[in-house]
Amino acid sequence: MSSTHSPDRRTFLTYGLGGLVALGAIGTATAGSIASASGGNDLRSSLTIIAPAAAGGGWDTVAREMQQAQRANGIVNNTQVVNIPGAGGTIALGNLEILSGKANNLMVGGTGQLAATIQYDSATTYADVNPLAVVVEEYDVIVVPGDSPYTSLKELMTAWAKTPGKVPWTGGGSFDQLVVTEMAISAGLAPKDMIYVSSDGGGESTQALLNGTAAAAASGYPDSIDQIESGRLRALGIVAREPVPGVEIPTTVEQGFDVTLANWRLLVAPGGITPEEKSELETIVRETIATPQWREAIERFNWNENVITGEELTRFLADEKTRIQGLYKELGL
């Protein structure tokens, strides 16, 4: 996921009561527009998919690929995508809660959004809505400049643990920072001692590496492929539990570092819907991810399919929440 750049907790709180009222007014207006556009009760006639970020990012890409798959296969007669960016996806999540009972709405969520609910102590969490299914995940890759003195992950991690001030890291969003935090813990380094230069997206992260601002980065693999293949960046490890088919980069686990945080994508429905409506939405999601168009998108964007539903999904989200809470605690946030 490429997650949107979000203000830190201190900045977020300085909006004050007036800012919160304004956000509430915007949220209510947006929710009303979505409800109007989605009108009707037949889930097969009209469906809105909310992307909790601006157009062009990872969440938006999932939403639009689902839209195309549904249109091409007649799964839903009219699927539209609505972008609601802001605060790491928590503004969109708040809008979804306002749409309680309006089943013809879905939202794309994921690791970054879950992290934002924790970082900003969001009033709305996944417990207030209906998570339906994790469908895909993206992996981060650990990269250094092509002319870096570090030729292996072990060399990088050893140097980092020895002199953390001389090995600054960067990443394109809050998810990447969590990966770097796990890397620090795995290297025996206190995350509070690491230097992390936040970048606004993968392009800025790459530039920070190439101009010497950072020595290493955690970056989404799909965002880094071209730079790796051109030789401008050197990939030292892919953050995954097991080797990724078609990717000739050793995993962090293979190299002795238990770092496996994945950038998963989730489909979420509003709260207050009936069991029958929830079941029908789950069926729509299953039909969508079985289409040739969706299969082609998985290959094109180098996603890893990992479908999680039902009670397994409930356990998965609880475990991920605990894990991310622990990482933020390590960071002192």
Buried (B, 14 or more C-beta within 10 A) or exposed (E): BBBBEBBEEEEBEEBEEEEEEEBEEBBEEBBEEBBEBBEEEEBBEBBBBBBBBEEEBBBBBBBBBBBBBBBEBEBBEBBBBBBBBBBBBBBBBBBBBBBBEBBBBBBBBBBBBBBBBBBBEBEBBBEBBBBBBBBBBBBBBBBBBBEBEBEEBBBBBBBBBEEBEEBBBBBBBBBBBBBBBBBBBBBEBEBEEBBBBBBEBBEBBBBBBBEEBBBBBBBBBBBBBEBBEEEBBBBBBBBBBEBBEEBEBBBBBBBEBEBBBBBBBBBBBBBBBEEEBBEBBBEBBBBBBEBEBBEEBBEEBBBBEEEBBEEEBEEBBEEBBEBBBEBBEBBEE
